[in-house]
Amino acid sequence: IIYDRRVAPSLVSSLANAINGTAIARGTSFLKSSMNKIVTASGLNFIDDPLRPRGLGSRLFDAEGLPVQKRYLIKDGILTGWFLDLSSAGKLNMAPTGNSRRSVGSPPSPGPSNFYLENGIYSQEELITDIEEGFLVTEMIGSSVDMITGDYSRGAGGFWISKGEISHPITEATIAGNLKDMFLKITPGNDIDLRDRIASPSIRIDSMMVAGS
């Protein structure tokens, strides 16, 4: 499976939800026992950078007035921290990380600022070249993601890949796997667009299930 850069941020968002301090404190994340363990393919870095110039999530202080900093939540494939506000940090007996967010009429909660998967070295064309049969996903439809087990199933549309080339359009397909396995098989492209709060280059994941037409 190749996730085009327009839909790849949905996977980065799922990872952000899995390392949210509230989910960890409640025990409702498939990564709840994964601190300082390998959770993605080697060499991958997932970064939260609230200090990025002109970023949509940029800020000097979080919603509880704490200073912020650029953080590597996953460094070289190893999980190094959670998104924590004062409440979730207290429940986990940890220090808050300046990741509190607040919307109008709701209490503070932890979450990312400008969160992204760092660029790889391959173009999308290079990710496709050696694929005998595969699926380039350009559209996501609906969602069924179990954050407790990591089970993942989503409707998708895009283009079929045959012998390293785009073959024909695909609509109303279903792609499925488990996020714990999927993150360990990620190969990132080099085409990230950092204009959004959650960003990612194109992503290749081998050995997922595809059903539909």
Beta strands, then each sheet from edge to edge (+ up, - down):
strand 1: 2-3
strand 2: 46-48
strand 3: 71-75
strand 4: 78-79
strand 5: 100-101
strand 6: 109-110
strand 7: 115-117
strand 8: 133-145
strand 9: 151-162
strand 10: 165-178
strand 11: 186-188
strand 12: 198-199
strand 13: 203-205
strand 14: 209-211
sheet 1: 11+ 13- 1+ 8+ 9- 10+ 14-
sheet 2: 4+ 3- 2+ 7- 12-
sheet 3: 5+ 6-
end
